[in-house]
Amino acid sequence: MQNPLLELDELNQSVWLDNIHRDMLTNGELARLITHDGLKGVTSNPTIFQKAIAGSRSYDNAILRLITDPALAADNRRLFFRIAVEDIQKAADLLKAVYESSRGRDGYVSIEVSPDLAYDTDRTIAEAQALYAEVNRPNCMIKVPATAAGIPAVQALTAAGINVNATLLFAVARYEEVANAYIEGLEQRVANKLPINHIGSVASFFISRVDSLVDRLLDEKVAQAGHKDKARFNKIKGSIAIANAKMAYRAYQSLFFTKRFGDLRQHGAQTQRLLWASTGTKNPNLSDVLYIEQLIGPDTVNTMPPATLDAFRDHGRVHTTLQESPELAALALNTLEEAGIDLTIVTTQLEKEGVKAFEDSFNQLLAAIDHKTEQTRTAN
């Protein structure tokens, strides 16, 4: 049987993995995913690293080695980033052949700036530049939260020749700001007679969290609605995240297939692909591969958590769906508005909650590193 993950590649959608752990880098797991499943990239975030470092002993030896440096022993943030950079470098090296064969379109590994900088443009830029230099791999992407403060950071980092993964995107309007910031960064480089053919970028558009919040709000509306509206409102549950993503893809096509970007293509520019993030299904009543099967389209990336990747390999169905039934997506969004739910308010709330969740994970991670550092000192 054909591997559904490999079939996605045939439709020009790249499969990335939303996970990183030192064990998978050393035991051959990531190499097998690249070879057998056509994996083309890896994304990480503070929550992923928190689970990897705090939830295992796989990093204990690295901590023991690194705390011999007094500067690292005294600064848990610097210690974490040194550990994370080692993982990112290993993953980037494993994906180097993908990066080279795709001519810089794929093969990337993402590492995120500190989430507590999400509302600070200047410090985000400074840390992103430092991280990119420390990783020192051409196929490293720096993740920048796409808050209002993150938009100018995307432009500045692109203009500096740094690969950017703009993350925590929920709203189509905010995605358009990110795409324009990327384009403006490229235009700035061209104006300064600097190359742009080596720059890759993605815009991480979050999926399942939209349905998680919207469906709760719809349940409240259903409880108050008449019989006819109950049926209408129930019908759109589990569909708004996909409809929202389809609108983002329409925006992508409008932004990157224009004369303006065509001029940049002449200099070797890549489009900033939409990357579907948060694609694990949280609602047990929905298919465990819903957010893979319904978002298949060219020039996109889907970064899957391990359980979702395994499920799609096992029973995923592949055909182009992203551009199907745009009228149904529009109808679902109109019905949501008629229910009295403002998607702009929803996405604003989700952005704030996303930043807060990553910041909480980061603080828990730093606390876990402190604890492990103390344990290591005591044991030795």
GIPETA-V854523 format. One record per residue. RES is the residue in one letter. NEAR is the number of other C-alpha atoms within 12 Angstrom. Layout:
# GIPETA-V854523
RES:NEAR / RES:NEAR
This chain:
# GIPETA-V854523
M:10 / Q:17 / N:24 / P:31 / L:44 / L:29 / E:27 / L:37 / D:30 / E:21 / L:23 / N:26 / Q:38 / S:41 / V:47 / W:45 / L:45 / D:38 / N:38 / I:40 / H:39 / R:33 / D:21 / M:25 / L:27 / T:18 / N:13 / G:18 / E:23 / L:34 / A:28 / R:18 / L:30 / I:33 / T:18 / H:18 / D:29 / G:32 / L:44 / K:47 / G:47 / V:53 / T:49 / S:42 / N:46 / P:40 / T:33 / I:31 / F:38 / Q:33 / K:26 / A:30 / I:39 / A:30 / G:20 / S:18 / R:22 / S:24 / Y:32 / D:29 / N:22 / A:27 / I:35 / L:28 / R:20 / L:28 / I:30 / T:18 / D:17 / P:14 / A:14 / L:24 / A:26 / A:18 / D:20 / N:30 / R:28 / R:27 / L:34 / F:40 / F:37 / R:29 / I:37 / A:38 / V:36 / E:30 / D:37 / I:44 / Q:34 / K:31 / A:46 / A:37 / D:29 / L:34 / L:39 / K:30 / A:26 / V:30 / Y:30 / E:20 / S:13 / S:22 / R:21 / G:32 / R:38 / D:47 / G:40 / Y:49 / V:51 / S:51 / I:52 / E:45 / V:45 / S:39 / P:38 / D:28 / L:29 / A:37 / Y:27 / D:24 / T:28 / D:20 / R:22 / T:35 / I:36 / A:23 / E:30 / A:42 / Q:33 / A:24 / L:35 / Y:33 / A:22 / E:23 / V:31 / N:23 / R:31 / P:34 / N:44 / C:48 / M:50 / I:51 / K:44 / V:53 / P:49 / A:49 / T:38 / A:27 / A:26 / G:40 / I:40 / P:33 / A:43 / V:47 / Q:36 / A:33 / L:42 / T:46 / A:32 / A:31 / G:35 / I:43 / N:49 / V:52 / N:51 / A:54 / T:46 / L:46 / L:49 / F:50 / A:40 / V:33 / A:27 / R:31 / Y:43 / E:31 / E:30 / V:47 / A:44 / N:30 / A:33 / Y:47 / I:40 / E:30 / G:37 / L:45 / E:32 / Q:23 / R:28 / V:25 / A:15 / N:14 / K:12 / L:21 / P:25 / I:34 / N:25 / H:29 / I:41 / G:41 / S:48 / V:47 / A:50 / S:46 / F:49 / F:42 / I:45 / S:39 / R:36 / V:44 / D:38 / S:30 / L:31 / V:38 / D:30 / R:21 / L:29 / L:37 / D:27 / E:19 / K:27 / V:26 / A:17 / Q:16 / A:19 / G:14 / H:13 / K:13 / D:22 / K:21 / A:19 / R:25 / F:37 / N:29 / K:23 / I:33 / K:35 / G:38 / S:36 / I:45 / A:44 / I:43 / A:41 / N:44 / A:48 / K:38 / M:35 / A:40 / Y:42 / R:26 / A:27 / Y:35 / Q:24 / S:19 / L:28 / F:28 / F:20 / T:16 / K:12 / R:19 / F:28 / G:19 / D:18 / L:29 / R:24 / Q:17 / H:21 / G:23 / A:35 / Q:33 / T:37 / Q:42 / R:38 / L:47 / L:47 / W:50 / A:44 / S:40 / T:44 / G:35 / T:32 / K:25 / N:23 / P:12 / N:12 / L:17 / S:23 / D:30 / V:37 / L:35 / Y:45 / I:48 / E:36 / Q:34 / L:45 / I:40 / G:36 / P:27 / D:33 / T:40 / V:44 / N:49 / T:42 / M:42 / P:32 / P:30 / A:20 / T:33 / L:37 / D:22 / A:26 / F:33 / R:31 / D:19 / H:21 / G:28 / R:27 / V:30 / H:24 / T:24 / T:27 / L:33 / Q:24 / E:22 / S:17 / P:21 / E:14 / L:22 / A:30 / A:24 / L:22 / A:32 / L:34 / N:22 / T:29 / L:37 / E:24 / E:19 / A:33 / G:23 / I:27 / D:22 / L:33 / T:22 / I:19 / V:30 / T:34 / T:25 / Q:23 / L:29 / E:32 / K:25 / E:22 / G:31 / V:34 / K:24 / A:23 / F:31 / E:27 / D:21 / S:27 / F:33 / N:25 / Q:26 / L:33 / L:30 / A:22 / A:30 / I:41 / D:29 / H:20 / K:31 / T:34 / E:20 / Q:18 / T:23 / R:19 / T:10 / A:11 / N:13
